Amino acid sequence: MKMTITNTDLNDILLERELPQNFKSEEAYNEKRISIEHPKFGSSDILDLWFEGIHITKGHTRVKEDLSLKVESNYSVVEMHFALTGNSMATTKHSRELFHFKPQEHNLMYAKDFEGFFNFKKQNETNEFFEVHFTEDYFKRFASIGNPGMEAFFSAIEKGAMTMVSKQNMSITPQMNRIISEIINSKHSGLLKRLFIESKAIELFMLQVAQLEQQSSEKKQSMKAQDIEKIHYARTLLEQNISNPYTLVELAHEVGLNDFKLKKGFKEVFNTTVFGYLHELRMQKAKHLLLDQKRTIAEVADYCGYEYVQHFITAFRKKFGITPGKLVLE
């Protein structure tokens, strides 16, 4: 099972990764870290963990210049993709369809013998992602074909056609972020770690299915398209004003809705509250500032809109299970 990433401008191979068939491991699991440093285009750090049936990838990339990468793989997987920070776009070789992931979005996709292009714009922020790959056989053992929202997805798998379970990316919920954090920061080892990660990966999938069902149900409701557009605009405003956020009334006024309709609609569209989403943005941004930009805890607390540093430390520990100070020292 081989994947190759090539820089399309210079036609040089940045990464060539081979994994055993079906992600088979002689140990309870295998783990490998890959670091790429390119003087012109930036850097990338990737952590791979795998055992039979499942492959986990956690990575972050910093892009110095606009970058186009050609990605080729000779195997088939069902992939849960979670875009944590940064923006990324992709196209397949034989289709003009554009896949665009914004921060805190996710989707479930299937690809066989993938060949396509990933495009990155120059970014000051790190592009951070988390992926879970299931082999077809493993996925079919636990995923239910009886779910109406998954029928088209399973049909595409049977045909060997690339597909995404949802035409529009879904928002990562606080519960999903918590599980991802638990997987990444697991202190278990050996077989216990494998069992823990396996159970959490399936739990993530179940949350995706539940969100898909809710999304399908919402489509049957009479929510106006223009109101949905305004709610998406509200999310954009939240993302652009982390340090000095709008009050609920101000945000509602800015997008042209009353506060009740904004609260109700935001929950329906994104499966979280307005301020739950803002809190998630702040915590993810805080982690980025601490780890990647080496900001002080006081600076990060101030950027994230906390008047008192201790309140920020308490919120951070509740979110990630570790204080900002200990995170920086690890």
N, C-alpha and C positions, 0 to 999 in steps of 0.2 A: 504494500500500500504506500504509494509515493505521491508527494506533493512538491511542486516546484514553483517558486515565486521569482519572476524575472522583471527587472526594470526595463520598461519599454523604450525609454529614451536612450539608454546606453547599451541595451540588450545584454546586460550582465546578470548572472544568477545571484540573487541576494540570499535565497534560502532554498535548500533542498532537504526535505525531511522524509524519512522512510520509517514506517511503523509496521509492526508484524501483522500478518493476516488476522482479521477480526479483532485486532487490538489485543491479541493473546499475550499474556505475561506469565513468565515462569515463577515470578514471586507473587505476593498478594497484590501488588501493583508495581508499575514502573513509573519513574518520575525523571524529567529531564528539563533543564533550563537552557534556553537559547538566547544569546544576545547578539544583536547586529548593530554595528556602528558604521555609518557611511558619512564621509566628510562633507558631502554636498547635501544629501537629502534628509539626514537625521539618524535617529536611533530607534531600536525596538528591543523589547525584552519580553520573552514568551516563556511561560511555564506550561509544560505538557505533563499530564498524568493519565495513565491508561491501565486498563485490565480488560479481560475478555468481554466484548460487547459494548464497552464505553470508553470514550476518549474525552478528557476535559482539557480545554485550553484557556488560559488566562493571559492576557497580554496588554501591553501599552506601547504606543508608538508616538514619537514626536517628529513631526514633519517640518523641515526647514524650508522646503520649496514645494511648488505644485508637483504632484507625483502620480504617475500611472503605473500600476503593477499588473503584470499578466500572471494569472494563477491557473495552474493545471493540476488535476489529480486523477488518478486512475482507479478510483474506488467509489462506492456509493455509501452515503450516510444520510441519516435523518439528523438535522442540526437544530438545536435550540440556540438562537443567537440573541445575545443581550448587549446592546450598545450602552455602555455606562457613561462615558464622556466622549465629546468630539463628534464630528460628522464624517460619514463615509458613504460613497456611492459605488455601485457595481453594475456591470452589464455582462451578459453572457455572449459568447462568440457568435451564436446563431440567432440572437434576438436583440432587438433594440430596447426591450423593456428595461427600465431603470429601477434599481433597488436602492433606496436612499434611507439610511438610518440616522436619526437625530439622537441627541443624548437622552438616555432613559427610555429607549424604545426596544421592543423585542418582537420576534416572530419565530415561527417554526417552519423549517423548509426541508425539502428533499432534493438531493443532487446526485447524479451518477456520471462518473467520468467528466467532472466539471472542467470547463475551459472558459475563462472570462477575464474581465478587467476590473480592478478596484482603483478608484480615483480618489485622491486626497488633495485638498487644498492646503496651502501653507497655514499652519495653526500655531498660535502661542500655547494653546492648551494641549494636553496629552490626549490622544485618542485611546480610550481604554475599552476593552471588550472582554466578554466571558462567553464561552461556547461549550455546549455539551453535544457530543456526537454519539449517536447510537448506530450500530450496524443494523441492516434491515431485519435480519433474523431476530436480534435481541429486541428491537422495537416492536415487532409483530407479536412477541410473546406477552407483552404487558399492555399494549395499547388496544383500546376497544374499537373494533370496526363498527359496532352498533351505534356509535355516536353520530347523529345526523350531520353535525358540523364538520366531521372528519371524513365523510364519505368521498368527497372529491379529492381529498389529500391521499387517501388510500388507493383510489383509482389511478392517480398519477404515479404512485409508487409501483403499482402493478405494470404500468406501461413504461416505466423507466424514464418518465418525463420530469424535468425539474419543475418544482412548484413551491408555493408558499401557502400556508394554511389560511392566512388572512391577507386580503388585498391591501389593507392598510395596516401598518405596524401598530402594535398595541403598546400601551404605556406600562413600563415596569412598575409594579406595585411595591409598597414598602415591605410586604411579606416576601416578595421575590428577592429584593435587595438583601433582606436579612438572611435568606437561605444561601444566596451566593456568597455572602460574607462568611457564613458558617463553613461552607466548603473550603474557601480559600484559607481561612484561619484555623482549620481543624488541627487540634493538637494530638489526635489519635495517631497510631502507627500500626503497621502490619495489617492483618486481616480485619481488625476492628475499624481501621480507617477506610478500607475498601467498602465494607458493609455500610458505614456511615455515609460515604459519598454516594454510593449506589442508591440508598434510600432517599437522600436529599435530591438527587438528580430526577428521580421518578416523582418526587413531591413537586419539583419545579414544573414538570410536564403536566401534572394534574392541575396546577394553578393556571397554566396556559389554557388548558381545555376548559376550565371553569370560566375563565375570562372570555374565551371564544363563544361559549354558550350565552353568556350575558350580553356580549356584543350582538349576537344574532337576535336575541330577544329584544334588544333596544332598537334594532332596525325596524322591527314591526310596530314600534310606537310612532306617534305622530309628531316627533320633534322636527321642527322646521330646519331645513338645510342652512338657512341664513343664521339661525341661532347656534347651530353646531359650529359654523365658521367663526362666530364671535367667541365661542368658548375656546376654540383653538387659538384665537388671537390672545385671549386672556392668558393662556399657558405661555405663549411667547413673551408677553409682558412680564410674567413672573420670572422667566428665565433671564430677562434683560435687566431686572431690577432686584437682584438678590440682596444687595447691601441696604437698599432703601425701598422696601416693598410697599406696594399699595395696600391700603386697608381694603376690606371686602367691598365696602360701599364705593370707594374710589375706583377700584378695578371694574366693578359692575358699570359705573358711570362711563368709564373710559371705553368700554367695549359696546355700550349701548344696550345693556340688560339691567333688570332690577336685581338686587342682591339675592333674592330667593331663587329666581330662575338661574342665576349664575351658579349658586351653590348646588342646586339640584342637577343642573345640566352637567357641571364639571364632574360630579360624582358618577353620573351615568356614562359619560364619554370616556373618562380616564380611570374610573374605578378607585378613586381616592378623592379626598377633600382638597379644596384649594390650598389650605395651609399645610395639609399633609404632604402635598406635592412640593410646596415651597420648602418645607423642612427637609425633604429628601434631597432637593437641589443643594441646599446649604451644606448638608453633611457630605455629599459627594464632592462639592467644591472645596470644602474644608480639607478633606483628605488629600485632594490634589495639591492644594497650596502647601500643606505640611510636607508631603513627600517629594513633590516634583519641583516646587519653587522655594523650598526651605524657608518659608515664612515663619515668624515666631507665633506662638500660640495666641498672644495678645493681638497681633496683626490679623490673624485669621478670624478670631472672635469678632473683631471690629468689622472686618469685611463682611462677615455673615450676619451682621446686624444685631449682635449681642452687646448689651450695655455693660454687662458684668462678665468677666472672663470665666468665673466659676460656673455660671449658668451654661456657658458654652461647653465647658469640660464635662459637666453632668450630662448634657444632651448628647455629646459625642460618645461618652462611655455607654450610655443607654443604647445608642444606635449600633456601635461596632464592638461592644464588649471589651473595650480597651481605652485607656485615657490617651489624649493627644500626645502627651509627653512620652509614654511608653511606646506608642506607635513610631515616633521619630527615632527612638533609641534602638528599635529592633533591626 
